[in-house]
C-alpha cells in the first residue's frame, strides 16, 4: 500500500506539471488571440514595447558600479551556479526512499534528462526557422549603454537557449519535489535569465519563449516515454552495469552544466565550406553559448 501511494503521488505531481504547462500555453495563446483581434501589429508592438521597456530599465543600472557589471557577467556564465542545478538532479536521484518510489522517481529524472536534450535540439530548429532577431546589445535603435563586462554574441536571440535548457531541467525536479523544483526555477530565473537581460543578450520575450519551450518539451517527452520500455531498460542497465551507466550520466550532466561544451566541439568539427551547413552550425552554437 505504501509503495502504491508513493507511485500515485509521483504520477499526480507529474500531472500537475503537465497541467501547469498546458495552462501557461493556453494563457499565452488566449492573450495572443485577444491582441490579434485588434490587428497583428498590436501584438507585435505590445511585446516589443514591453521588451524594450524592461531592457532599458535594467540597463539604467549599467556602468554605475563596476562590481555590479562584473557580477552580472560572471553569474551569466557561472559554471558553478549551473552546476548547482545539476547537483540538485543528482541529489534527487540518490535521495532515500522505498524501492518502488525510488524507481519511479529515477524514471522521471531520466526521461526529463532526455527531454532536456530534446529541448536543445528543438531550440536549434527554431533558431534556424524563425526570423532573425538581433540581440538588444546589437540593436542600434535601442542604443544600450554597454556594461563594463559586455558580452557579445551576434547569433539570433530567439528563443533563449540557456533559459530553454535550464527551465527544462527544472521540470523533472518539480515532478518529484516542489522544493527542489522551486530552487531550480529560482536559479534559472535569477542566475541564468535575468543577468542575460541586464547584459543585453536577450529580451524578456526570448526568456519566456525559451522557458515555455523547455517546460512543454520535457512534459511531452515524459508523457511519450511513460509506459514504454526505453527508460525501464536504462534503469535495468544502471543496476547491471553501474560503472558504465553512472560514468555516462556524469558526462551528460557535466555537459549540461558546462553549456554543452562537448557539443560545441563536435559542431565546430562540422564546419565546412558549405554556407548552409555553417549557418546551421553557428545557430546551434548560439543555443549552447548564449
ZAGUDO-902908 format. One line per field, with one value per residue: residue number from 1; residue in three letters; x, y, z of N, C-alpha, C in turn. Coordinates in Angstrom, 1 decimal. Layout:
BEGIN
n [NUM:...]
res [Ala:...]
npx [X:...]
npy [Y:...]
npz [Z:...]
capx [X:...]
capy [Y:...]
capz [Z:...]
cpx [X:...]
cpy [Y:...]
cpz [Z:...]
//
This chain:
BEGIN
n [1:2:3:4:5:6:7:8:9:10:11:12:13:14:15:16:17:18:19:20:21:22:23:24:25:26:27:28:29:30:31:32:33:34:35:36:37:38:39:40:41:42:43:44:45:46:47:48:49:50:51:52:53:54:55:56:57:58:59:60:61:62:63:64:65:66:67:68:69:70:71:72:73:74:75:76:77:78:79:80:81:82:83:84:85:86:87:88:89:90:91:92:93:94:95:96:97:98:99:100:101:102:103:104:105:106:107:108:109:110:111:112:113:114:115:116:117:118:119:120:121:122:123:124:125:126:127:128:129:130:131:132:133:134:135:136:137:138:139:140:141:142:143:144:145:146:147:148:149:150:151:152:153:154:155:156:157:158:159:160:161:162:163:164:165:166:167:168:169:170:171:172:173:174:175:176:177:178:179:180:181:182:183:184:185:186:187:188:189:190:191:192:193:194:195:196:197:198:199:200:201:202:203:204:205:206:207:208:209:210:211:212:213:214:215:216:217:218:219:220:221:222:223:224:225:226:227:228:229:230:231:232:233:234:235:236:237:238:239:240:241:242:243:244:245:246:247:248:249:250:251:252:253:254:255:256:257:258:259:260:261:262:263:264:265:266:267:268:269:270:271:272:273:274:275:276:277:278:279:280:281:282:283:284:285:286:287:288:289:290]
res [Unk:Unk:Unk:Unk:Unk:Unk:Unk:Unk:Unk:Unk:Unk:Unk:Unk:Unk:Unk:Unk:Unk:Unk:Unk:Unk:Unk:Unk:Unk:Unk:Unk:Unk:Unk:Unk:Unk:Unk:Unk:Unk:Unk:Unk:Unk:Unk:Unk:Unk:Unk:Unk:Unk:Unk:Unk:Unk:Unk:Unk:Unk:Unk:Unk:Unk:Unk:Unk:Unk:Unk:Unk:Unk:Unk:Unk:Unk:Unk:Unk:Unk:Unk:Unk:Unk:Unk:Unk:Unk:Unk:Unk:Unk:Unk:Unk:Unk:Unk:Unk:Unk:Unk:Unk:Unk:Unk:Unk:Unk:Unk:Unk:Unk:Unk:Unk:Unk:Unk:Unk:Unk:Unk:Unk:Unk:Unk:Unk:Unk:Unk:Unk:Unk:Unk:Unk:Unk:Unk:Unk:Unk:Unk:Unk:Unk:Unk:Unk:Unk:Unk:Unk:Unk:Unk:Unk:Unk:Unk:Unk:Unk:Unk:Unk:Unk:Unk:Unk:Unk:Unk:Unk:Unk:Unk:Unk:Unk:Unk:Unk:Unk:Unk:Unk:Unk:Unk:Unk:Unk:Unk:Unk:Unk:Unk:Unk:Unk:Unk:Unk:Unk:Unk:Unk:Unk:Unk:Unk:Unk:Unk:Unk:Unk:Unk:Unk:Unk:Unk:Unk:Unk:Unk:Unk:Unk:Unk:Unk:Unk:Unk:Unk:Unk:Unk:Unk:Unk:Unk:Unk:Unk:Unk:Unk:Unk:Unk:Unk:Unk:Unk:Unk:Unk:Unk:Unk:Unk:Unk:Unk:Unk:Unk:Unk:Unk:Unk:Unk:Unk:Unk:Unk:Unk:Unk:Unk:Unk:Unk:Unk:Unk:Unk:Unk:Unk:Unk:Unk:Unk:Unk:Unk:Unk:Unk:Unk:Unk:Unk:Unk:Unk:Unk:Unk:Unk:Unk:Unk:Unk:Unk:Unk:Unk:Unk:Unk:Unk:Unk:Unk:Unk:Unk:Unk:Unk:Unk:Unk:Unk:Unk:Unk:Unk:Unk:Unk:Unk:Unk:Unk:Unk:Unk:Unk:Unk:Unk:Unk:Unk:Unk:Unk:Unk:Unk:Unk:Unk:Unk:Unk:Unk:Unk:Unk:Unk:Unk:Unk:Unk:Unk:Unk:Unk:Unk:Unk:Unk:Unk:Unk:Unk:Unk:Unk:Unk]
npx [0.8:1.9:3.9:2.3:1.0:3.1:3.8:1.5:1.5:3.8:2.9:0.7:2.0:3.5:1.4:0.3:2.4:2.2:-0.3:0.2:1.9:0.2:-1.7:-0.1:0.6:-2.0:-2.9:-1.1:-1.6:-4.3:-4.1:-2.6:-4.4:-6.4:-5.1:-4.5:-6.9:-7.3:-5.7:-2.7:-0.4:-0.7:-0.2:2.5:3.7:3.0:4.4:7.0:7.3:7.1:9.3:11.5:11.1:11.6:14.3:15.6:15.1:16.6:19.0:19.6:21.0:23.5:27.1:27.2:28.2:31.1:31.4:28.9:28.4:30.5:29.7:27.2:28.1:29.8:28.0:26.2:27.5:28.3:29.8:29.7:27.2:25.4:26.2:25.1:22.4:22.5:23.5:21.4:19.8:21.3:21.2:18.5:18.3:19.7:18.4:17.0:14.5:11.6:11.7:9.9:9.0:11.4:12.4:10.4:10.8:13.4:12.9:11.4:13.3:15.2:13.8:13.2:15.7:16.4:14.4:15.6:17.7:16.3:15.0:17.2:17.7:15.3:15.4:17.5:16.4:14.2:15.6:16.8:14.6:12.9:12.4:15.3:16.5:17.9:20.1:19.5:21.8:23.0:21.3:20.9:18.9:18.0:20.1:21.8:23.5:26.6:27.5:30.4:31.5:30.7:29.1:29.3:27.4:26.5:24.6:21.1:18.6:16.3:14.7:15.7:18.5:19.8:17.8:15.8:17.0:17.7:15.3:14.0:15.3:14.4:11.9:11.7:12.5:10.5:8.5:9.0:9.7:8.6:10.1:12.7:12.2:11.4:13.7:15.4:14.1:14.1:16.9:17.3:15.9:16.9:19.7:20.4:18.7:17.9:20.5:21.3:19.4:20.0:22.6:22.1:21.8:19.5:16.0:13.1:11.0:12.3:13.4:11.0:10.0:11.9:11.7:9.1:9.3:11.2:9.8:7.4:8.4:9.8:7.7:6.1:7.8:8.2:5.6:5.3:7.2:6.3:5.3:6.6:9.3:11.9:13.1:12.8:14.5:16.9:17.2:17.4:19.8:21.5:21.5:22.6:25.1:26.5:28.9:29.5:27.0:26.7:29.0:28.5:26.2:27.2:28.9:27.0:25.5:27.5:28.0:25.7:25.9:28.2:27.5:27.0:29.6:31.0:29.4:29.7:32.3:32.0:30.2:31.7:33.6:32.1:31.9:32.3:33.0:30.5:27.9:25.3:25.4:27.3:25.8:23.8:25.3:26.4:24.1:23.3:25.5:25.1:22.8:23.9:25.6:24.7]
npy [-1.2:1.3:1.7:1.9:4.3:6.1:5.9:6.8:9.4:10.5:10.3:12.0:14.4:14.7:15.0:17.4:19.1:18.9:20.0:22.6:23.4:23.2:25.1:27.4:27.6:27.7:30.1:31.9:31.7:32.5:35.2:36.1:35.7:37.5:40.0:39.9:40.1:42.8:43.4:42.3:43.8:45.0:43.1:42.6:45.1:45.5:43.5:44.2:46.8:46.2:44.5:46.2:48.2:46.8:46.0:48.5:49.5:47.9:48.3:50.9:50.7:50.0:50.4:52.0:51.0:49.2:46.7:45.6:45.2:43.5:41.4:40.6:39.7:37.5:35.8:35.3:33.4:31.4:28.5:27.2:27.9:26.9:24.3:23.8:23.5:21.1:19.5:19.4:17.7:15.3:15.0:14.5:12.1:10.3:10.5:9.0:6.4:4.3:1.2:1.0:3.7:5.0:3.9:4.8:7.6:7.8:7.1:9.3:11.3:10.4:10.4:13.1:14.2:13.3:14.8:17.3:17.3:17.0:19.4:21.2:20.5:21.2:23.9:24.7:24.0:25.9:28.3:28.1:28.3:30.4:34.0:36.1:37.6:40.4:40.8:42.7:44.3:44.5:46.0:49.0:50.8:50.8:51.5:50.8:51.2:49.9:47.5:47.3:44.8:43.8:41.4:39.8:38.5:37.5:35.9:34.9:35.9:34.6:31.6:31.9:30.1:29.2:29.6:27.9:25.3:25.2:25.8:23.6:21.6:22.0:21.0:18.2:18.0:19.4:17.6:15.6:16.8:19.6:21.6:21.2:21.7:24.4:25.7:25.2:26.5:29.2:29.7:29.3:31.6:33.9:33.6:32.6:33.7:36.5:38.0:37.9:39.4:41.9:42.2:42.7:40.6:39.2:39.6:40.0:38.5:36.6:35.0:34.1:32.6:30.6:29.4:28.4:26.7:24.8:23.8:22.7:20.8:18.9:18.0:16.8:14.9:13.3:12.3:10.9:8.9:7.5:4.4:3.1:1.0:2.1:3.8:2.1:0.0:1.4:1.9:-0.7:-1.4:0.4:-0.8:-3.3:-2.6:-0.5:1.0:1.8:3.1:5.2:6.6:7.6:9.0:11.0:12.3:13.3:15.0:16.8:17.9:19.4:21.2:22.6:24.1:22.5:21.8:19.8:19.3:21.7:21.5:19.3:20.4:22.4:20.9:20.1:22.3:23.6:24.3:24.8:27.1:26.9:24.7:25.8:27.9:26.6:25.3:27.5:28.6:26.5:26.5:29.0:28.5:26.9:28.6:31.0]
npz [0.0:0.8:-1.1:-3.4:-2.8:-2.9:-5.6:-6.9:-5.9:-7.2:-9.8:-9.8:-9.2:-11.6:-13.3:-12.4:-13.2:-15.9:-16.3:-15.4:-17.4:-19.7:-18.9:-19.0:-21.7:-22.9:-21.7:-22.8:-25.5:-25.6:-24.8:-26.9:-29.1:-28.3:-28.5:-31.2:-32.3:-32.5:-34.5:-36.1:-35.8:-33.3:-31.4:-31.9:-31.5:-28.8:-27.4:-28.2:-27.1:-24.4:-24.1:-24.7:-22.8:-20.4:-20.8:-21.0:-18.5:-16.8:-18.0:-17.2:-14.9:-15.7:-15.9:-13.7:-11.4:-11.2:-10.0:-10.0:-12.7:-13.3:-11.6:-12.8:-15.3:-14.6:-13.2:-15.3:-16.9:-15.1:-14.3:-11.9:-10.7:-12.6:-12.3:-9.8:-10.3:-11.7:-9.7:-7.9:-9.4:-9.2:-6.4:-6.0:-7.3:-5.8:-3.4:-0.4:-0.3:-0.6:-2.5:-4.8:-5.1:-5.4:-7.8:-9.6:-9.3:-10.4:-13.0:-13.9:-13.7:-15.5:-18.0:-18.1:-18.3:-20.9:-22.2:-21.8:-23.5:-25.9:-25.9:-26.4:-29.0:-30.3:-29.8:-31.5:-33.9:-34.0:-34.0:-36.5:-38.2:-37.4:-38.0:-38.0:-35.1:-33.8:-31.0:-28.0:-27.3:-29.7:-31.2:-32.9:-32.6:-30.1:-28.5:-26.2:-23.1:-22.8:-20.4:-18.2:-18.4:-20.9:-22.9:-26.0:-28.6:-31.7:-32.8:-33.4:-31.1:-30.3:-29.7:-26.2:-25.5:-23.1:-21.2:-22.1:-21.8:-19.0:-17.6:-18.6:-17.3:-14.7:-14.7:-14.3:-11.7:-10.4:-10.7:-8.8:-6.4:-4.8:-3.5:-4.5:-7.2:-7.1:-6.1:-8.3:-10.3:-9.4:-9.5:-12.2:-13.2:-11.8:-11.9:-14.4:-16.4:-15.8:-15.6:-18.3:-19.6:-18.4:-19.4:-22.1:-23.8:-24.2:-24.8:-22.6:-23.7:-25.2:-23.2:-22.0:-24.1:-24.4:-21.9:-21.9:-24.1:-23.1:-20.8:-21.9:-23.7:-22.1:-20.5:-22.5:-23.5:-21.3:-21.0:-23.4:-23.1:-21.0:-19.8:-21.8:-23.0:-22.9:-20.8:-18.5:-19.3:-19.4:-16.7:-15.7:-16.9:-15.5:-13.1:-13.6:-14.8:-13.3:-13.2:-15.9:-16.5:-14.6:-15.2:-17.8:-17.2:-15.5:-17.4:-19.1:-17.5:-16.7:-19.2:-19.5:-17.4:-18.2:-20.3:-22.7:-23.7:-25.0:-27.2:-28.6:-29.5:-31.2:-33.1:-34.2:-35.5:-37.6:-39.3:-42.5:-46.0:-46.9:-47.0:-46.0:-44.2:-42.4:-41.4:-40.0:-38.1:-36.7:-35.6:-33.9:-32.2:-31.0:-29.5:-27.3:-26.1:-25.4]
capx [0.0:2.8:4.5:1.3:0.7:4.2:3.7:0.4:1.9:4.7:2.1:-0.1:2.9:3.8:0.1:0.2:3.3:1.6:-1.4:0.8:2.4:-0.9:-2.3:0.7:0.4:-3.3:-3.0:-0.3:-2.4:-5.5:-3.6:-2.2:-5.6:-7.0:-4.4:-4.6:-8.3:-7.2:-4.7:-1.4:0.7:-0.9:0.6:4.0:4.1:2.9:5.5:8.2:7.3:7.4:10.7:12.4:11.0:12.3:15.7:16.1:15.0:17.7:20.2:19.9:22.0:24.8:28.2:27.1:29.1:31.8:31.2:27.6:28.6:31.3:28.9:26.3:28.8:30.2:26.8:25.6:28.2:29.0:29.7:29.3:25.8:24.8:26.4:24.2:21.2:22.7:23.7:20.1:19.4:22.0:20.7:17.2:18.5:20.2:17.6:16.5:13.0:11.3:12.1:9.0:9.0:12.8:12.4:9.5:11.5:14.5:12.3:11.0:14.5:15.9:13.0:13.3:17.1:16.2:13.7:16.5:18.5:15.3:14.8:18.3:17.6:14.2:15.8:18.3:15.5:13.5:16.5:17.0:13.4:12.3:13.2:16.5:16.2:19.1:20.1:19.4:23.1:23.4:20.3:21.3:17.7:17.8:21.3:22.0:24.8:27.2:28.2:31.9:31.8:29.7:29.3:28.8:27.0:25.8:23.6:19.8:18.3:15.0:14.5:16.9:18.9:20.0:16.5:15.2:17.7:17.7:13.9:13.6:15.9:13.6:10.6:11.7:12.6:9.2:7.7:9.3:9.8:8.2:11.2:13.8:11.8:11.3:15.0:15.9:13.4:14.6:18.2:17.2:15.4:17.8:21.1:20.6:18.0:18.0:21.7:21.4:18.7:20.8:23.8:21.7:21.9:18.2:14.8:12.3:10.2:13.2:13.5:9.7:9.9:12.8:11.2:7.9:9.8:11.8:8.8:6.5:9.1:10.1:6.4:5.7:8.7:7.8:4.3:5.6:8.0:5.5:4.7:7.4:10.4:13.2:13.6:13.0:15.7:18.1:17.4:17.9:21.2:22.2:21.6:23.5:26.4:26.5:30.1:29.3:25.9:26.9:30.0:27.9:25.3:28.1:29.3:25.8:25.1:28.6:27.8:24.6:26.4:29.2:26.9:27.2:30.9:31.4:28.6:30.3:33.5:31.5:29.6:32.8:34.2:31.2:32.0:32.9:32.8:29.1:27.3:24.1:25.9:27.9:24.7:23.1:26.3:26.5:22.8:23.4:26.5:24.4:21.9:24.6:26.6:24.0]
capy [0.0:2.4:1.8:2.4:5.7:6.9:5.9:7.7:10.8:10.9:10.5:13.2:15.5:14.9:15.5:18.8:19.8:18.9:20.9:23.9:23.7:23.5:26.4:28.5:27.7:28.2:31.5:32.7:31.7:33.4:36.6:36.4:35.9:38.7:41.1:39.7:40.6:44.2:43.6:41.6:44.8:45.3:42.1:42.8:46.4:45.4:42.7:45.0:47.8:45.6:44.0:47.4:48.9:46.1:46.0:49.8:49.7:47.2:48.9:52.1:50.4:49.6:51.3:52.8:50.3:48.2:45.4:45.1:44.7:42.3:40.3:40.1:39.0:36.3:35.0:34.8:32.2:30.7:27.0:26.7:28.1:25.9:23.0:23.7:22.9:19.7:18.9:19.1:16.5:14.1:14.8:13.9:10.8:9.4:10.7:7.7:6.2:2.8:0.7:1.4:5.1:5.4:3.5:5.7:8.9:7.8:7.1:10.6:12.1:10.0:10.9:14.5:14.5:13.1:16.0:18.5:17.2:17.3:20.9:21.8:20.2:22.0:25.3:24.8:24.0:27.1:29.4:28.0:28.6:31.7:35.2:36.5:38.7:40.9:41.0:44.1:44.9:44.8:46.8:50.4:51.7:50.9:52.3:50.4:51.5:48.6:47.3:47.2:43.4:43.5:40.1:40.0:37.3:38.0:35.0:35.3:35.9:34.0:31.6:31.9:28.7:28.8:29.6:26.7:24.2:25.1:25.6:22.2:20.8:22.2:20.3:16.9:18.2:19.8:16.4:14.7:17.6:21.0:22.4:21.2:22.4:25.8:26.2:25.2:27.6:30.5:29.8:29.5:32.9:35.0:33.5:32.3:34.6:37.9:38.6:38.0:40.6:43.0:42.4:42.9:39.4:38.7:40.3:39.1:37.5:35.5:34.2:33.4:31.6:29.5:28.7:27.6:25.6:23.8:23.2:21.9:19.7:17.9:17.4:15.9:13.7:12.4:11.6:10.0:7.8:6.8:3.1:2.4:0.2:2.7:4.2:0.9:-0.7:2.1:1.7:-2.0:-1.3:1.1:-1.8:-4.3:-2.1:0.8:1.8:2.4:3.9:6.5:7.3:8.3:10.0:12.1:13.1:14.0:16.1:17.7:18.6:20.4:22.3:23.4:24.7:21.6:22.1:18.7:19.5:22.8:20.9:18.4:21.2:23.1:20.0:20.0:23.5:23.3:25.4:24.9:28.2:26.4:23.9:26.7:28.7:25.7:25.1:28.7:28.7:25.5:27.0:30.1:27.9:26.4:29.6:32.3]
capz [0.0:0.9:-2.4:-4.3:-2.5:-3.4:-7.1:-7.2:-5.6:-8.3:-11.0:-9.6:-9.3:-13.0:-13.9:-12.1:-14.0:-17.3:-16.2:-15.4:-18.8:-20.5:-18.6:-19.5:-23.1:-23.2:-21.4:-23.8:-26.8:-25.4:-24.8:-28.3:-29.9:-27.8:-29.1:-32.7:-32.6:-32.8:-35.6:-35.7:-35.3:-31.9:-30.6:-32.1:-30.8:-27.3:-27.0:-28.4:-26.1:-23.1:-24.1:-24.7:-21.5:-19.3:-21.1:-20.7:-17.1:-16.2:-18.5:-16.5:-13.8:-16.2:-15.7:-12.5:-10.4:-11.9:-9.3:-10.5:-14.1:-13.3:-11.0:-13.8:-16.3:-14.0:-12.9:-16.5:-17.4:-14.0:-14.3:-10.5:-10.5:-13.5:-11.7:-8.7:-10.8:-12.0:-8.4:-7.4:-10.1:-8.6:-5.0:-6.1:-7.8:-4.7:-2.1:0.0:-0.4:-0.8:-3.8:-5.8:-5.3:-5.9:-9.2:-10.3:-9.3:-11.4:-14.3:-14.2:-13.9:-16.7:-19.1:-18.1:-18.9:-22.3:-22.6:-21.8:-24.8:-26.9:-25.8:-27.1:-30.5:-30.8:-29.8:-32.7:-35.1:-34.0:-34.4:-37.9:-39.0:-37.1:-38.5:-37.2:-34.1:-33.2:-29.6:-27.6:-27.3:-31.1:-31.9:-32.8:-32.3:-28.6:-28.0:-24.8:-22.5:-22.6:-19.1:-18.2:-18.8:-22.0:-23.6:-27.4:-29.4:-32.8:-33.2:-33.1:-29.6:-30.0:-28.2:-25.3:-25.3:-21.7:-20.5:-22.5:-21.2:-17.5:-17.2:-18.8:-16.2:-13.5:-14.8:-13.7:-10.2:-9.9:-10.7:-7.7:-5.2:-5.0:-3.0:-5.5:-8.4:-6.8:-6.1:-9.6:-11.1:-9.0:-10.0:-13.7:-13.4:-11.2:-12.2:-15.8:-17.3:-15.5:-16.0:-19.7:-20.0:-18.0:-20.3:-23.4:-24.6:-24.5:-24.4:-21.8:-24.5:-25.6:-22.0:-21.9:-25.2:-24.0:-20.7:-22.4:-24.9:-22.2:-20.0:-22.7:-24.3:-21.1:-20.2:-23.6:-23.6:-20.1:-21.3:-24.6:-22.6:-19.9:-20.2:-22.8:-22.4:-23.0:-19.5:-17.6:-19.8:-19.0:-15.3:-15.6:-17.3:-14.4:-12.0:-14.0:-15.2:-12.6:-13.5:-17.2:-16.5:-13.9:-15.9:-18.8:-16.6:-15.1:-18.5:-19.6:-16.6:-16.8:-20.4:-19.3:-16.5:-18.8:-21.5:-23.8:-24.3:-26.0:-28.4:-29.3:-30.2:-32.3:-34.1:-34.9:-36.5:-38.8:-40.1:-43.8:-47.0:-47.2:-46.3:-45.3:-43.1:-41.4:-40.8:-39.0:-37.0:-35.9:-34.9:-32.8:-31.2:-30.3:-28.5:-26.2:-25.6:-25.1]
cpx [0.9:3.5:3.5:1.0:1.8:4.2:2.6:0.8:2.8:3.9:1.2:0.7:3.2:2.6:0.0:1.2:2.8:0.5:-0.9:1.3:1.3:-1.6:-1.5:0.6:-0.9:-3.5:-2.3:-1.1:-3.6:-5.2:-3.2:-3.4:-6.4:-6.4:-4.5:-5.9:-8.3:-6.2:-3.4:-0.3:0.5:-0.1:2.1:4.4:4.0:4.0:6.8:8.4:7.7:8.8:11.7:12.3:11.7:13.8:16.3:16.1:16.2:19.0:20.6:20.9:23.4:25.8:28.1:28.1:29.8:31.6:29.9:27.7:29.4:30.5:27.9:26.9:29.3:29.1:26.2:26.2:28.9:28.7:29.2:27.8:25.0:25.0:25.5:22.9:21.3:22.9:22.4:19.5:20.0:21.5:19.4:17.3:18.8:19.4:16.9:14.9:12.8:11.5:11.3:9.0:10.3:12.9:11.6:10.2:12.6:14.0:12.0:12.2:15.2:15.1:13.1:14.7:17.0:15.4:14.6:17.3:17.5:15.0:15.9:18.1:16.5:14.6:16.7:17.4:14.7:14.4:16.8:15.8:12.8:13.1:14.2:16.0:17.5:19.0:20.0:20.7:23.5:22.4:20.5:20.1:17.4:19.0:21.6:23.4:25.5:27.8:29.7:32.3:30.8:30.1:28.6:28.5:26.1:24.8:22.2:19.5:17.1:15.0:15.8:17.3:19.1:18.7:15.8:15.7:17.5:16.3:13.5:14.1:15.1:12.3:10.6:11.8:11.3:8.3:7.9:9.4:9.6:9.4:12.3:13.5:11.8:12.7:15.6:15.4:13.9:16.1:18.2:16.8:16.5:19.2:21.4:20.0:18.1:19.3:21.9:20.5:19.4:22.0:23.4:21.8:20.5:17.1:14.0:11.4:11.0:13.3:12.2:9.6:10.7:12.3:10.0:8.3:10.4:10.7:7.9:7.2:9.3:8.8:6.0:6.5:8.4:6.5:4.5:6.3:7.3:5.0:5.5:8.6:11.7:13.8:13.7:14.2:16.9:18.3:17.9:19.4:22.0:22.4:22.6:24.9:26.5:27.7:29.9:28.1:26.2:28.1:29.4:26.9:26.1:28.5:28.2:25.5:26.2:28.4:26.7:25.2:27.5:28.8:27.2:28.5:31.3:30.6:29.2:31.5:33.0:31.0:30.7:33.5:33.4:31.3:32.8:32.8:31.4:28.4:26.1:24.4:26.5:26.9:24.1:24.0:26.4:25.3:22.8:24.4:25.9:23.5:22.7:25.6:25.9:22.9]
cpy [1.3:2.7:2.4:3.9:6.6:7.0:6.8:9.1:11.3:11.1:11.7:14.4:15.8:15.5:17.0:19.7:20.0:19.9:22.4:24.3:24.0:24.8:27.6:28.7:28.3:29.7:32.4:32.8:32.6:34.9:37.0:36.6:37.2:40.0:41.1:40.2:42.0:44.5:42.9:42.6:45.1:44.4:42.4:44.1:46.2:44.6:43.5:46.1:47.3:45.1:45.2:48.1:48.2:46.1:47.4:50.1:49.1:47.9:50.3:51.9:50.1:50.8:52.3:52.3:49.2:46.8:44.8:44.5:43.4:41.1:39.7:39.3:37.6:35.3:34.4:33.6:31.4:29.2:26.5:26.8:27.1:24.5:22.8:23.0:21.4:18.9:18.5:17.8:15.2:13.9:14.1:12.4:9.8:9.7:9.3:7.6:4.7:2.5:1.2:2.9:5.6:5.1:4.5:7.1:8.9:7.7:8.5:11.5:11.7:10.5:12.4:14.9:14.3:14.3:17.2:18.5:17.5:18.8:21.6:21.7:21.1:23.5:25.6:24.9:25.3:28.3:29.3:28.4:29.9:32.8:35.6:37.7:39.2:41.0:42.4:44.9:45.3:45.6:48.3:51.3:51.8:51.7:52.0:50.9:50.2:48.6:47.2:45.8:43.0:42.2:40.2:38.6:37.7:37.0:35.5:35.1:35.1:32.6:31.6:30.5:28.3:28.7:28.3:25.5:24.1:25.2:24.2:21.3:20.9:21.3:18.9:17.0:18.6:18.6:15.5:15.5:19.1:21.9:22.4:21.9:23.9:26.4:26.3:26.3:28.9:30.7:30.1:31.0:34.0:34.9:33.1:33.3:36.0:38.6:38.8:39.1:41.8:43.3:42.7:41.8:38.9:39.7:39.4:38.1:36.4:34.5:33.4:32.3:30.4:28.7:27.8:26.5:24.4:23.0:22.2:20.7:18.6:17.2:16.4:14.7:12.7:11.6:10.5:8.7:7.0:5.5:2.4:1.8:0.9:3.0:3.0:0.1:0.0:1.9:0.3:-2.1:-0.7:0.1:-2.9:-3.9:-0.6:1.7:2.5:3.4:5.3:7.3:8.2:9.4:11.2:12.9:13.9:15.2:17.2:18.6:19.7:21.5:23.1:23.9:23.8:21.8:21.0:18.9:20.7:22.3:20.1:19.3:22.0:22.2:19.8:21.2:23.1:24.6:25.6:26.1:27.8:25.6:24.8:27.5:27.9:25.5:26.3:28.9:27.7:26.0:28.2:29.6:27.5:27.4:30.9:32.2]
cpz [0.0:-0.4:-3.4:-4.1:-3.1:-5.0:-7.5:-7.0:-6.7:-9.6:-10.9:-9.8:-10.8:-13.7:-13.6:-12.9:-15.4:-17.3:-16.2:-16.8:-19.7:-20.2:-19.1:-21.0:-23.5:-22.9:-22.4:-25.1:-26.7:-25.5:-26.3:-29.2:-29.6:-28.5:-30.6:-33.2:-33.0:-33.9:-35.1:-35.3:-33.9:-31.0:-30.7:-31.3:-29.3:-26.8:-27.1:-27.4:-24.7:-23.0:-23.9:-23.4:-20.4:-19.5:-20.7:-19.2:-16.4:-16.7:-17.8:-15.3:-14.3:-16.1:-14.6:-11.4:-11.1:-11.3:-9.8:-11.9:-14.1:-12.7:-12.0:-14.8:-15.8:-13.7:-14.2:-17.1:-16.3:-14.1:-12.9:-10.3:-11.4:-12.9:-10.5:-9.1:-11.2:-10.7:-7.8:-8.1:-9.4:-7.1:-5.0:-6.5:-6.6:-3.4:-1.7:-0.1:-0.6:-2.2:-4.9:-6.1:-5.8:-7.4:-10.1:-10.4:-10.3:-12.8:-14.8:-14.5:-15.2:-18.0:-19.2:-18.7:-20.4:-22.9:-22.6:-23.1:-26.0:-27.0:-26.6:-28.6:-31.0:-30.8:-31.1:-33.9:-35.2:-34.5:-35.9:-38.7:-38.7:-37.7:-37.5:-36.3:-33.5:-31.7:-29.2:-27.7:-28.8:-31.9:-31.8:-32.4:-30.8:-28.0:-26.5:-24.4:-22.1:-21.2:-19.3:-18.7:-19.9:-22.7:-25.0:-28.0:-30.5:-33.4:-32.8:-31.6:-29.3:-30.6:-27.5:-25.0:-23.9:-20.9:-20.8:-21.8:-19.7:-16.9:-17.5:-17.7:-14.9:-13.5:-14.1:-12.2:-9.7:-9.8:-9.5:-6.4:-5.5:-4.6:-4.0:-6.8:-8.3:-6.8:-7.5:-10.5:-10.7:-9.5:-11.5:-14.0:-13.0:-11.7:-13.6:-16.7:-17.1:-15.9:-17.5:-20.3:-19.6:-18.9:-21.7:-24.4:-25.1:-24.1:-23.4:-22.5:-25.0:-24.4:-21.8:-22.9:-24.9:-22.9:-21.1:-23.2:-24.0:-21.4:-20.8:-23.3:-23.3:-20.7:-21.2:-23.7:-22.4:-20.4:-22.5:-24.1:-21.5:-20.5:-21.3:-22.2:-22.3:-21.6:-18.6:-18.0:-19.4:-17.5:-15.0:-15.9:-16.2:-13.3:-12.3:-14.3:-14.6:-13.0:-14.9:-17.2:-15.8:-14.5:-17.0:-18.3:-16.1:-16.3:-19.1:-18.8:-16.6:-18.1:-20.3:-18.5:-17.2:-20.2:-22.8:-24.5:-25.3:-27.3:-29.2:-30.1:-31.4:-33.4:-34.9:-35.9:-37.7:-39.8:-41.4:-44.7:-47.4:-46.4:-45.5:-44.1:-42.0:-40.7:-39.7:-37.8:-36.1:-35.1:-33.7:-31.8:-30.4:-29.3:-27.2:-25.6:-25.1:-24.2]
//
